[in-house]
């Protein structure tokens, strides 16, 4: 729960969660598709505009004829992935969406791809050293990267 609270321990937890949100390469927001889209859901989605929205439990919508169909859900909810973790529906599409968010342009075959924030930061630092003609600094950064 990312919410306002007066309890000091809970507030510290919320602050930590918000720090992690800011530092994350990708944020997934998971919503229960078997429940109506709420104002709280809408506010959370607005608060994290770059997040990938995941509407889970679509299997519960299918099984209850009184509730809306998954197609109806897609018209009433923001764009995102519609999944059923229980049935495995939409999981492959979710994996593809995550991949596209993390690596928007497919690298050429055989090209190395940095995987972690630490690797990306090290490559940026090495590039700065090279631009400044500091070969030794670049080598040190890259050696430290591969030694861990």
Residue frames as a rotation matrix with the C-alpha (Angstrom) as fourth column:
UNK 1
0.526 0.851 0.000 0.00
0.851 -0.526 0.000 0.00
0.000 0.000 -1.000 0.00
UNK 2
-0.717 -0.635 0.286 1.35
0.648 -0.759 -0.060 3.29
0.255 0.142 0.956 -1.22
UNK 3
0.361 0.896 0.260 -0.78
0.584 -0.434 0.686 5.52
0.727 -0.096 -0.680 0.91
UNK 4
-0.212 -0.344 0.915 -0.59
-0.452 -0.795 -0.404 8.35
0.866 -0.499 0.014 3.40
UNK 5
0.463 0.319 -0.827 -0.26
0.541 0.637 0.549 7.20
0.702 -0.702 0.123 6.98
UNK 6
0.597 -0.225 0.770 0.55
-0.610 -0.751 0.253 8.64
0.521 -0.621 -0.586 10.37
UNK 7
0.942 -0.258 0.214 2.17
0.036 0.713 0.700 5.44
-0.333 -0.652 0.681 11.67
UNK 8
0.404 -0.852 -0.334 5.97
-0.785 -0.510 0.352 5.98
-0.470 0.119 -0.875 11.63
UNK 9
-0.397 -0.575 0.715 6.90
-0.132 0.807 0.576 2.40
-0.908 0.135 -0.396 10.71
UNK 10
0.289 0.586 0.757 4.33
0.727 0.380 -0.572 2.20
-0.623 0.716 -0.316 7.94
UNK 11
0.918 0.004 -0.396 5.37
-0.182 -0.883 -0.432 5.65
-0.352 0.469 -0.810 6.67
UNK 12
-0.041 -0.998 -0.044 9.00
-0.682 -0.005 0.731 4.45
-0.730 0.060 -0.681 6.52
UNK 13
-0.318 -0.002 0.948 7.86
0.398 0.907 0.135 1.44
-0.861 0.420 -0.288 4.49
UNK 14
0.732 0.635 0.245 5.93
0.529 -0.304 -0.793 3.66
-0.429 0.710 -0.558 2.08
UNK 15
0.666 -0.556 -0.496 8.96
-0.591 -0.800 0.102 5.96
-0.454 0.225 -0.862 1.69
UNK 16
-0.367 -0.812 0.454 11.19
-0.334 0.571 0.750 2.95
-0.868 0.124 -0.481 0.97
UNK 17
0.045 0.482 0.875 8.71
0.705 0.605 -0.369 1.64
-0.707 0.634 -0.313 -1.60
UNK 18
0.929 0.324 -0.182 8.61
0.134 -0.748 -0.650 5.06
-0.346 0.579 -0.738 -3.29
UNK 19
0.185 -0.949 -0.257 12.43
-0.706 -0.310 0.637 5.15
-0.684 0.064 -0.727 -3.40
UNK 20
-0.464 -0.324 0.824 12.44
0.168 0.881 0.442 1.75
-0.870 0.344 -0.355 -5.07
UNK 21
0.537 0.734 0.416 9.82
0.619 -0.007 -0.786 2.93
-0.574 0.679 -0.458 -7.57
UNK 22
0.820 -0.252 -0.514 12.01
-0.413 -0.882 -0.226 5.87
-0.396 0.398 -0.827 -8.58
UNK 23
-0.143 -0.990 0.019 15.09
-0.769 0.123 0.627 3.65
-0.623 0.075 -0.779 -8.98
UNK 24
0.101 0.242 0.965 13.38
0.145 0.956 -0.255 0.78
-0.984 0.166 0.061 -10.80
UNK 25
-0.912 -0.391 -0.126 14.11
-0.111 -0.063 0.992 0.02
-0.395 0.918 0.014 -14.43
UNK 26
-0.586 0.788 -0.187 10.51
-0.141 0.129 0.982 -1.12
0.798 0.602 0.035 -14.80
UNK 27
-0.794 0.453 0.405 7.47
-0.470 -0.035 -0.882 -0.87
-0.385 -0.891 0.241 -12.55
UNK 28
-0.686 0.665 -0.295 4.62
0.213 0.571 0.793 -3.37
0.696 0.481 -0.533 -12.85
UNK 29
-0.672 0.589 0.450 1.31
-0.721 -0.379 -0.581 -2.38
-0.172 -0.714 0.679 -11.31
UNK 30
-0.896 0.332 -0.295 -0.90
0.231 0.916 0.329 -5.40
0.380 0.227 -0.897 -10.67
UNK 31
-0.563 0.793 0.233 -4.66
-0.823 -0.512 -0.244 -4.93
-0.074 -0.329 0.941 -10.49
UNK 32
-0.727 0.433 0.533 -7.43
0.188 0.872 -0.452 -7.42
-0.661 -0.228 -0.715 -9.72
UNK 33
-0.920 0.342 -0.191 -9.51
-0.299 -0.298 0.906 -7.60
0.253 0.891 0.376 -12.91
UNK 34
-0.475 0.788 -0.390 -12.35
0.683 0.610 0.401 -9.32
0.554 -0.076 -0.829 -11.06
UNK 35
-0.079 0.414 -0.907 -12.98
0.803 -0.513 -0.304 -6.10
-0.591 -0.752 -0.292 -9.13
UNK 36
0.800 0.429 0.419 -14.24
0.597 -0.638 -0.486 -2.85
0.059 0.640 -0.766 -10.64
UNK 37
-0.264 -0.851 0.454 -11.66
0.756 -0.475 -0.451 -0.27
0.599 0.225 0.769 -11.72
UNK 38
0.505 0.476 -0.720 -11.61
0.858 -0.367 0.359 2.15
-0.094 -0.799 -0.593 -8.79
UNK 39
0.927 -0.182 0.328 -10.53
-0.136 -0.978 -0.158 5.71
0.350 0.102 -0.931 -8.12
UNK 40
0.577 -0.759 0.302 -7.62
-0.393 0.066 0.917 4.33
-0.716 -0.648 -0.260 -6.07
UNK 41
0.275 -0.445 0.852 -6.56
0.713 0.689 0.130 2.21
-0.644 0.572 0.507 -9.06
UNK 42
0.725 0.090 0.683 -6.83
0.601 -0.568 -0.562 5.23
0.338 0.818 -0.466 -11.35
UNK 43
0.905 -0.388 0.173 -4.76
-0.425 -0.814 0.396 7.39
-0.013 -0.432 -0.902 -8.95
UNK 44
0.375 -0.799 0.470 -2.04
-0.032 0.496 0.868 4.75
-0.926 -0.341 0.160 -8.65
UNK 45
0.326 -0.219 0.920 -1.84
0.901 0.368 -0.231 4.37
-0.288 0.904 0.317 -12.43
UNK 46
0.859 0.009 0.512 -1.57
0.225 -0.905 -0.361 8.18
0.460 0.425 -0.779 -12.80
UNK 47
0.815 -0.557 0.160 1.10
-0.414 -0.366 0.834 8.29
-0.405 -0.746 -0.529 -10.10
UNK 48
-0.173 -0.859 0.481 3.25
-0.064 0.498 0.865 5.85
-0.983 0.119 -0.141 -12.08
UNK 49
0.535 0.562 -0.631 2.66
-0.595 -0.280 -0.754 6.86
-0.600 0.779 0.184 -15.71
UNK 50
-0.078 -0.637 -0.767 5.53
-0.966 0.238 -0.099 4.79
0.245 0.734 -0.634 -17.11
UNK 51
-0.479 -0.077 0.874 4.45
-0.550 0.803 -0.231 1.61
-0.684 -0.591 -0.427 -15.29
UNK 52
-0.756 0.300 -0.582 3.28
-0.332 0.590 0.736 -1.48
0.564 0.749 -0.346 -17.14
UNK 53
-0.225 0.774 0.592 -0.26
-0.950 -0.039 -0.310 -2.19
-0.217 -0.632 0.744 -15.99
UNK 54
-0.884 -0.019 -0.468 -1.21
-0.133 0.968 0.213 -5.82
0.449 0.251 -0.858 -15.42
UNK 55
-0.077 0.933 0.351 -4.87
-0.995 -0.096 0.039 -6.71
0.071 -0.346 0.936 -15.00
UNK 56
-0.900 -0.364 -0.240 -4.83
-0.331 0.929 -0.167 -10.18
0.283 -0.071 -0.956 -13.43
UNK 57
-0.735 0.589 0.336 -7.55
0.065 0.554 -0.830 -12.70
-0.675 -0.588 -0.445 -12.54
UNK 58
-0.508 0.579 -0.638 -9.37
-0.861 -0.362 0.357 -12.52
-0.025 0.731 0.682 -15.87
UNK 59
-0.822 0.210 -0.529 -10.29
0.083 0.964 0.254 -16.15
0.563 0.165 -0.810 -15.27
UNK 60
-0.723 0.574 -0.383 -12.69
0.491 0.039 -0.870 -14.96
-0.485 -0.818 -0.310 -12.56
UNK 61
-0.470 0.553 -0.687 -14.40
-0.641 -0.749 -0.164 -12.66
-0.606 0.364 0.707 -15.04
UNK 62
-0.654 0.158 -0.740 -14.93
-0.603 0.483 0.635 -15.55
0.458 0.861 -0.221 -17.49
UNK 63
-0.850 0.217 -0.479 -16.42
0.347 0.916 -0.200 -17.84
0.396 -0.337 -0.854 -14.88
UNK 64
-0.519 0.695 -0.498 -19.10
0.469 -0.255 -0.846 -15.44
-0.715 -0.672 -0.193 -13.61
UNK 65
-0.382 0.386 0.840 -21.76
0.902 -0.043 0.430 -14.73
0.202 0.922 -0.332 -16.25
UNK 66
0.691 0.642 -0.332 -23.00
0.706 -0.697 0.123 -11.68
-0.153 -0.319 -0.935 -14.31
UNK 67
0.193 -0.721 -0.666 -19.58
0.156 -0.647 0.746 -10.00
-0.969 -0.248 -0.012 -14.54
UNK 68
0.609 -0.027 -0.793 -18.12
-0.685 -0.522 -0.508 -8.42
-0.401 0.852 -0.336 -17.63
UNK 69
0.897 -0.370 0.242 -16.19
0.441 0.779 -0.445 -10.34
-0.024 0.506 0.862 -20.25
UNK 70
0.016 -0.966 -0.259 -12.44
0.716 -0.170 0.677 -9.79
-0.698 -0.196 0.689 -20.70
UNK 71
-0.392 -0.112 0.913 -13.23
0.839 -0.450 0.305 -7.81
0.377 0.886 0.271 -23.88
UNK 72
0.677 0.672 0.300 -15.46
0.438 -0.696 0.569 -5.47
0.592 -0.254 -0.765 -21.81
UNK 73
0.652 -0.493 -0.575 -12.63
0.571 -0.180 0.801 -5.07
-0.499 -0.851 0.164 -19.29
UNK 74
-0.339 -0.872 0.353 -10.22
0.896 -0.185 0.404 -3.93
-0.287 0.453 0.844 -21.99
UNK 75
-0.072 0.386 0.920 -12.59
0.614 -0.710 0.345 -1.13
0.786 0.589 -0.186 -22.92
UNK 76
0.826 0.537 0.173 -13.03
0.175 -0.536 0.826 0.08
0.536 -0.652 -0.537 -19.33
UNK 77
0.703 -0.654 -0.281 -9.48
0.385 0.017 0.923 -0.19
-0.598 -0.757 0.263 -18.03
UNK 78
0.475 -0.625 -0.620 -6.30
-0.750 -0.656 0.086 1.53
-0.460 0.424 -0.780 -19.17
UNK 79
0.643 -0.318 -0.697 -4.11
-0.473 0.551 -0.687 -0.26
0.602 0.772 0.204 -21.66
UNK 80
-0.065 -0.698 0.713 -2.03
-0.958 0.244 0.152 -3.05
-0.280 -0.673 -0.684 -20.20
UNK 81
-0.743 -0.211 -0.636 -1.68
-0.398 0.903 0.165 -6.81
0.539 0.376 -0.754 -20.06
UNK 82
0.266 0.878 0.397 -4.68
-0.956 0.189 0.224 -8.96
0.122 -0.439 0.890 -19.20
UNK 83
-0.565 -0.654 -0.503 -3.64
-0.522 0.755 -0.397 -12.14
0.639 0.038 -0.768 -17.44
UNK 84
0.791 0.574 0.211 -4.68
-0.533 0.477 0.699 -15.10
0.301 -0.665 0.684 -15.40
UNK 85
-0.263 -0.926 0.271 -1.80
-0.949 0.199 -0.243 -16.32
0.171 -0.322 -0.931 -13.26
UNK 86
-0.008 0.368 0.930 -3.93
-0.577 0.758 -0.305 -19.30
-0.817 -0.539 0.206 -12.27
UNK 87
0.773 0.418 0.477 -4.52
0.131 0.631 -0.765 -20.42
-0.621 0.654 0.433 -15.85
UNK 88
-0.243 -0.952 0.184 -1.37
0.540 0.025 0.841 -18.98
-0.806 0.304 0.509 -17.38
UNK 89
0.430 0.474 0.768 -3.35
0.903 -0.248 -0.352 -16.84
0.023 0.845 -0.534 -19.81
UNK 90
0.931 -0.021 0.365 -1.62
0.074 -0.967 -0.245 -13.71
0.358 0.255 -0.898 -21.05
UNK 91
0.702 -0.707 -0.087 1.67
0.128 0.004 0.992 -14.59
-0.701 -0.707 0.093 -19.35
UNK 92
-0.012 -0.717 0.697 3.58
0.941 0.227 0.250 -14.92
-0.338 0.659 0.672 -22.63
UNK 93
0.403 0.239 0.883 2.24
0.625 -0.777 -0.075 -11.53
0.669 0.582 -0.463 -23.76
UNK 94
0.998 -0.065 -0.002 3.27
-0.038 -0.606 0.794 -10.06
-0.053 -0.792 -0.608 -20.39
UNK 95
0.349 -0.928 0.129 6.80
0.527 0.308 0.792 -11.46
-0.775 -0.209 0.596 -20.79
UNK 96
-0.044 -0.315 0.948 7.03
0.979 -0.202 -0.022 -9.90
0.198 0.927 0.317 -24.27
UNK 97
0.740 0.382 0.554 5.75
0.289 -0.924 0.251 -6.54
0.608 -0.025 -0.794 -22.95
UNK 98
0.847 -0.503 -0.174 8.35
0.078 -0.205 0.976 -6.62
-0.526 -0.840 -0.134 -20.15
UNK 99
0.052 -0.868 0.494 11.08
0.829 0.313 0.463 -7.42
-0.556 0.385 0.736 -22.68
UNK 100
0.158 0.071 0.985 10.03
0.824 -0.560 -0.092 -4.55
0.545 0.826 -0.147 -24.96
UNK 101
0.962 0.202 0.186 9.99
0.066 -0.828 0.557 -2.12
0.266 -0.524 -0.809 -22.04
UNK 102
0.662 -0.749 -0.037 13.45
0.087 0.027 0.996 -3.14
-0.744 -0.662 0.083 -20.84
UNK 103
-0.567 -0.804 0.178 15.01
0.259 0.031 0.965 -3.50
-0.782 0.594 0.190 -24.31
UNK 104
0.287 0.830 -0.479 12.95
-0.207 -0.434 -0.877 -1.34
-0.935 0.350 0.048 -26.68
UNK 105
0.523 -0.187 -0.832 15.19
-0.850 -0.046 -0.524 -2.00
0.060 0.981 -0.184 -29.69
UNK 106
0.937 -0.164 0.307 16.25
0.119 0.980 0.160 -5.56
-0.327 -0.114 0.938 -30.39
UNK 107
0.201 -0.938 -0.281 20.05
-0.653 -0.342 0.676 -5.68
-0.730 0.047 -0.681 -30.52
UNK 108
0.306 -0.176 -0.936 21.74
-0.862 0.366 -0.351 -7.32
0.405 0.914 -0.040 -33.51
UNK 109
0.964 0.057 -0.260 22.46
0.011 0.968 0.252 -11.04
0.266 -0.246 0.932 -33.15
UNK 110
0.331 -0.880 -0.340 25.57
0.798 0.453 -0.398 -11.71
0.504 -0.139 0.852 -31.10
UNK 111
-0.196 -0.379 0.905 25.71
-0.104 -0.909 -0.403 -8.22
0.975 -0.173 0.139 -29.58
UNK 112
-0.668 -0.108 -0.736 26.18
0.683 0.302 -0.665 -8.02
0.294 -0.947 -0.128 -25.83
UNK 113
0.139 0.780 0.610 23.35
0.088 -0.623 0.777 -6.43
0.986 -0.054 -0.156 -23.85
UNK 114
-0.873 -0.376 0.309 23.87
-0.246 -0.207 -0.947 -4.89
0.420 -0.903 0.088 -20.40
UNK 115
-0.283 0.768 -0.574 21.42
0.474 0.632 0.613 -6.51
0.834 -0.098 -0.543 -18.02
UNK 116
0.239 0.328 -0.914 21.61
0.971 -0.081 0.225 -4.69
0.000 -0.941 -0.338 -14.73
UNK 117
0.976 0.135 0.172 21.71
0.127 -0.990 0.055 -1.06
0.177 -0.032 -0.984 -13.65
UNK 118
0.533 -0.846 -0.034 25.24
-0.070 -0.085 0.994 -1.68
-0.843 -0.527 -0.104 -12.31
UNK 119
-0.101 -0.565 0.819 26.39
0.814 0.427 0.395 -2.85
-0.573 0.706 0.416 -15.75
UNK 120
0.532 0.378 0.758 24.77
0.767 -0.594 -0.242 0.11
0.358 0.710 -0.606 -17.50
UNK 121
0.982 -0.165 -0.096 26.31
-0.089 -0.839 0.536 2.56
-0.169 -0.518 -0.838 -15.02
UNK 122
0.233 -0.954 0.189 29.74
0.217 0.241 0.946 0.98
-0.948 -0.179 0.263 -15.45
UNK 123
-0.018 -0.204 0.979 29.50
0.985 0.162 0.052 1.24
-0.170 0.965 0.198 -19.23
UNK 124
0.829 0.337 0.447 28.51
0.408 -0.910 -0.070 4.91
0.383 0.240 -0.892 -18.99
UNK 125
0.794 -0.590 -0.148 31.44
-0.172 -0.451 0.876 5.56
-0.584 -0.670 -0.459 -16.64
UNK 126
-0.011 -0.818 0.575 33.84
0.594 0.457 0.662 3.78
-0.804 0.348 0.481 -19.00
UNK 127
0.332 0.213 0.919 32.52
0.918 -0.298 -0.263 5.83
0.218 0.931 -0.294 -21.94
UNK 128
0.998 0.035 0.049 33.18
0.020 -0.963 0.270 9.06
0.056 -0.268 -0.962 -19.99
UNK 129
0.406 -0.913 0.048 36.73
0.009 0.056 0.998 7.95
-0.914 -0.405 0.031 -19.23
UNK 130
-0.065 -0.410 0.910 37.31
0.897 0.375 0.233 7.14
-0.437 0.832 0.343 -22.91
UNK 131
0.671 0.409 0.618 35.87
0.661 -0.709 -0.248 10.50
0.336 0.575 -0.746 -24.01
UNK 132
0.936 -0.349 0.036 38.32
-0.317 -0.797 0.514 12.24
-0.150 -0.492 -0.857 -21.67
UNK 133
0.413 -0.815 -0.407 41.23
-0.495 0.175 -0.851 10.14
0.765 0.553 -0.331 -22.96
UNK 134
-0.118 -0.409 0.905 41.55
-0.986 0.156 -0.058 8.27
-0.117 -0.899 -0.422 -19.68
UNK 135
0.065 0.089 -0.994 42.18
-0.559 0.828 0.038 4.76
0.827 0.553 0.104 -20.94
UNK 136
-0.831 -0.466 -0.305 43.36
-0.006 0.554 -0.832 3.53
0.557 -0.690 -0.463 -17.55
UNK 137
-0.710 0.638 0.298 40.14
-0.587 -0.302 -0.751 4.76
-0.389 -0.709 0.589 -15.85
UNK 138
0.199 0.794 -0.575 37.97
-0.967 0.253 0.016 3.03
0.158 0.553 0.818 -18.46
UNK 139
-0.207 -0.373 -0.904 39.95
-0.280 0.908 -0.310 -0.19
0.937 0.189 -0.293 -18.11
UNK 140
-0.974 -0.190 0.127 39.62
-0.160 0.170 -0.972 -0.07
0.163 -0.967 -0.196 -14.32
UNK 141
-0.307 0.940 0.149 35.85
-0.867 -0.212 -0.450 0.40
-0.392 -0.268 0.880 -14.47
UNK 142
0.353 0.460 -0.815 35.43
-0.820 0.571 -0.034 -2.46
0.450 0.680 0.579 -16.96
UNK 143
-0.519 -0.597 -0.611 37.76
-0.166 0.772 -0.613 -4.78
0.838 -0.217 -0.500 -15.04
UNK 144
-0.890 0.256 0.377 35.79
-0.397 -0.032 -0.917 -4.12
-0.223 -0.966 0.130 -11.88
UNK 145
0.038 0.967 -0.254 32.59
-0.988 -0.003 -0.157 -4.92
-0.152 0.256 0.955 -13.78
UNK 146
0.355 0.105 -0.929 33.74
-0.557 0.822 -0.120 -8.31
0.750 0.560 0.351 -15.02
UNK 147
-0.683 -0.699 -0.212 35.44
-0.230 0.482 -0.846 -9.31
0.693 -0.529 -0.490 -11.77
UNK 148
-0.611 0.511 0.605 32.19
-0.743 -0.106 -0.661 -9.28
-0.274 -0.853 0.444 -9.75
